[in-house]
Amino acid sequence: MRVLTLVMLAIVALLQYRIWFGQYGAGDLRQLQADVERQAESNNALKQRNELLYADIEDLREAHEAIEERARNELGMVKPEETFFRLIDKDNNPQ
């Protein structure tokens, strides 16, 4: 009976060792959970970026003011008969 108890305890100890320290054990589970959390954060950031891009696309499709604003700000375009003035702040000029 005593030998049977020792054998059973040895089997339980071996199984516990495999659960906590073996391949696909608790350490691997924690690592996978951390990987999933990092990927979820990355996905959320990309989802927000995509939503902003979709909003820009809709804005450009629907509103002509958005196209004009982009042409003025990003390309430096002006309308015919319009005068462009560039004001430079005196404090920002290194001279």
C-alpha positions as CSV (number, residue, x, y, z in Angstrom):
1,M,0.0,0.0,0.0
2,R,2.8,2.3,0.9
3,V,4.6,1.7,-2.4
4,L,1.4,2.4,-4.3
5,T,1.0,5.7,-2.5
6,L,4.6,6.6,-3.4
7,V,4.1,5.7,-7.0
8,M,0.9,7.7,-7.2
9,L,2.7,10.7,-5.6
10,A,5.5,10.4,-8.1
11,I,3.1,10.3,-11.0
12,V,1.3,13.4,-9.7
13,A,4.6,15.2,-9.2
14,L,5.7,14.3,-12.7
15,L,2.4,15.6,-14.1
16,Q,2.6,18.8,-12.1
17,Y,6.1,19.3,-13.4
18,R,4.9,19.0,-17.0
19,I,2.1,21.4,-16.3
20,W,4.3,24.1,-14.8
21,F,7.6,23.7,-16.5
22,G,7.2,21.4,-19.5
23,Q,6.5,22.1,-23.2
24,Y,3.1,23.8,-23.7
25,G,2.9,24.4,-19.9
26,A,2.0,27.5,-17.9
27,G,5.1,29.4,-19.0
28,D,4.1,29.0,-22.7
29,L,0.6,29.9,-21.9
30,R,1.7,33.2,-20.3
31,Q,3.9,34.0,-23.2
32,L,1.0,33.3,-25.7
33,Q,-1.4,35.5,-23.7
34,A,1.2,38.4,-23.7
35,D,1.6,37.9,-27.5
36,V,-2.2,38.0,-27.9
37,E,-2.4,41.2,-25.9
38,R,0.3,42.9,-27.9
39,Q,-1.4,41.9,-31.2
40,A,-4.7,43.2,-30.0
41,E,-3.1,46.5,-29.2
42,S,-1.5,46.6,-32.6
43,N,-4.8,45.7,-34.2
44,N,-6.6,48.5,-32.4
45,A,-4.1,51.1,-33.5
46,L,-4.4,49.9,-37.1
47,K,-8.2,49.9,-36.8
48,Q,-8.1,53.6,-35.7
49,R,-5.8,54.5,-38.5
50,N,-8.0,52.8,-41.0
51,E,-11.1,54.6,-39.6
52,L,-9.3,57.9,-40.1
53,L,-8.3,57.0,-43.7
54,Y,-11.9,56.0,-44.4
55,A,-13.1,59.3,-43.0
56,D,-10.7,61.2,-45.2
57,I,-11.8,59.2,-48.2
58,E,-15.5,60.0,-47.5
59,D,-14.6,63.6,-46.9
60,L,-12.8,63.8,-50.3
61,R,-15.7,62.1,-52.1
62,E,-18.4,64.2,-50.6
63,A,-17.0,67.6,-49.8
64,H,-15.2,69.7,-52.4
65,E,-14.0,72.0,-49.6
66,A,-11.8,69.2,-48.4
67,I,-10.2,68.9,-51.8
68,E,-9.5,72.6,-51.9
69,E,-8.1,72.6,-48.4
70,R,-5.7,69.8,-49.3
71,A,-4.6,71.5,-52.5
72,R,-3.9,74.7,-50.6
73,N,-2.2,73.2,-47.6
74,E,-0.2,70.3,-49.1
75,L,0.4,71.5,-52.6
76,G,0.6,75.2,-52.0
77,M,-2.0,76.0,-54.7
78,V,-3.8,79.3,-55.0
79,K,-6.9,80.3,-57.0
80,P,-6.5,82.5,-60.0
81,E,-6.5,86.2,-59.1
82,E,-5.6,85.3,-55.6
83,T,-2.4,86.7,-53.9
84,F,-0.3,84.4,-51.7
85,F,1.4,86.0,-48.7
86,R,3.8,84.0,-46.6
87,L,4.3,85.4,-43.1
88,I,7.4,84.3,-41.3
89,D,7.6,84.7,-37.5
90,K,10.6,86.8,-36.5
91,D,11.4,84.7,-33.5
92,N,11.7,81.5,-35.6
93,N,14.1,83.1,-38.1
94,P,17.7,82.1,-37.1
95,Q,19.2,85.3,-38.6
